[in-house]
Amino acid sequence: MKKVFAILSIVAIFNFGSTLNVVAQDSTATAQVAATDSAAAVTDSTQVTDETAVAPAEGGGMHKALKQKFIEGGAGWMAPIAFCLIVGLALCIERILYLSLSSTNTKKLLTNIDEAWEKGGVNAALEVCRNTRGPVASIFYQGLSRYDEGIDVVEKSVASYGGVQLGLLEKNLTWISLFITISPSLGFLGTVIGMIQAFDKIQQVGDISATVVAGGMKVALLTTVFGLIVAMILQVFFNYILTLIESMTNDMEDSSISLLDIIVKHTKK
């Protein structure tokens, strides 16, 4: 299930990346077309009106609506929010892949260590840990390498190195949490500044115009919407990563106790 989720996450980020590229191209194209359309509107207003009426019928779909709203929000505020989403998703996918590749079948590993110890002693058990990937195998290797110093030293070594491995599992989570917090803040900031600009236009006109107010408020609120969407997407991935880390941490603690039991069993022989 973890590998399937990781694959789906990679596909999602690539699709979103291609969407943003198209949006960026559409933004540039829109700016170029705007000047051409303005000149055409002066010479042939009827033709422009007909094309505008046909345009909505040619579109359709959430994909094009999302691009249109992104462009309407303004590149100045939408670009930082999109940056938070892209970098945040990249970090989330990196963590998911790392955790998925770090997972170990601890029951099988403990069985292999016990059997290897029966046949070749502690050196054979160390070889099993050396040939197994993942933080659990690394913790076992550190503990077994101190076997000659006594069971108490082994226990302390396992506990200390377990803290090191936990820190590696939680790497980059602070940055993901930062993007979750800052993306809606950027959206709110864009909304406040957009409202200020809308009121400045009202002050310049000297009268409350529905067109001026609605246009300014629409652009302002779009930044908040996109900021909240980005935060919710990253929050889902963040909670999933925390679930993986919690599961692996419990697994490391349980398997460490089982390793100590194996060491005690072979010490008494």
Helices and strands as residue ranges (DSSP letters): H 2-43, H 45-58, H 62-73, H 75-102, H 106-130, H 135-144, G 147-149, H 151-169, H 173-205, H 210-267
